[in-house]
Amino acid sequence: MKTRQIGLLFAMLLLALPAAGGVIGGYEAKVVTEVFSYSDFGGGDVIFRVNGPIRGCEGGFWLRPTDPGFKPSLATVLLAYGSKATVRVWAYDDEPWPGSPAPTCRLYVISPA
């Protein structure tokens, strides 16, 4: 009886995961190829793109000035862009940037590769 209940609970969990979205990326080292800073849209949003986009984030990644880690994240993006250093990027695929028709994911983590 318990095995059946656990199986049912597991199946329900699997069905709920795709709808919930989550954090994706970080598996491959990427190079930042473009950086866009919007002075007005979103109150100063920054968008960046990498070579070989991550599936689900083909439009790149975005961060907003109100994010608690905005300044260190932006510094990492700009340093990587200027030096052509590789980075690993993780992002929320369920928070697309409203200014792009292509899926642009909100940054979760960026780190040197």
Helices and strands as residue ranges (DSSP letters): H 2-20, E 23-25, E 30-37, G 41-43, E 46-50, E 60-63, H 70-83, E 86-96, E 104-112
